[in-house]
């Protein structure tokens, strides 16, 4: 991998980690069960994407 590609992966990891953290915190604060479940699904999606990027390394 080139240094430019590694910078892209590092940036993508940061974004996915941020989205995972935000989704987790938000789902805990929501009182609407349906909305909270949806945000938990988003957390799972971002966790999966984070893991896929980590597997590239």
Long-range contacts (C-beta under 8 A, 24 or more apart in sequence): 9-53, 9-56, 9-57, 12-53, 13-50, 13-53, 13-54, 16-46, 16-49, 16-50, 16-53, 17-50, 19-46, 20-46, 20-47, 20-50
